[in-house]
Amino acid sequence: MNPVAKGPRHITGAIFDLDGTLLDTMEQWNTLGADYLKECGIEPKPDLVDRLETMSLRESAALFHDEYGVNQTIPEIIDALIERIRSLYTTHARIKPGALNTLRTLKIGGADIALATVTSIELAQAGLTLTGAIKFFDGLFSCRDPKIKEGKTSPKIYDTARAFLGSSLEETIVVEDALYAIQTAKNAGYFVIAIEDDSERRHKDDIIETADVYVKDHAELCAWLSGRFGE
């Protein structure tokens, strides 16, 4: 844990990312494309995960069709990928160990909680319901919402969530795992807690340098929160 930053005097609002922060879904996301190709009898190239990271669903489908020679139309490939993504959240989503305790500690401490995710609200709600975390949330927000329509290179989703919660900037924490999102929230003036996830391990040094607090897991995060509410 990074012990330098003490944190807000009072935490009245908490904004959480979903994938890699609350749900242990990043490994499945990272292997989704490769697993699809293997089911089609095609061996993915070593650079596939890195290439897909910056691609939209349609761009990914075009890659599979044009470069890998998948014998389906691009719309059919998109439908197949969407079904796999839907299954991830409705059937296979797992909560990260200790995450429910983190959320419970915040609620007992009097904080309101919002979700800020790039995943659609429909799938986020399904994953949170499946894992029992939905009851802790006061609001769910997605970058895909027509009123937001901006990714996490923009702070709009955090500001929208905070406005809904009614908490001041000084009393709001943001919990994220991805470097670019941590940078965005930090630059917007939020107190940012970074939680470790294997998918972001290559950025670990930069994440530690950027975030106000870095925790290895929810046990450390919960301990930090308990200390804040105990003061």
Secondary structure, 3 states (H helix, E strand, C coil): CCCCCCCCCCCCEEEECCECCCECCHHHHHHHHHHHHHHCCCCCCCCHHHHHCCCCHHHHHHHHHHCCCCCCCHHHHHHHHHHHHHHHHHHHCCECCCHHHHHHHHHHCCCEEEEEECCCHHHHHHHHHHHCCHHHCCEEEECCCCCCCCCCCCCHHHHHHHHHHCCCHHHEEEEECCHHHHHHHHHCCCEEEEECCHHHHHHHHHHHHHCCEEECCHHHHHHHHHHHHHC
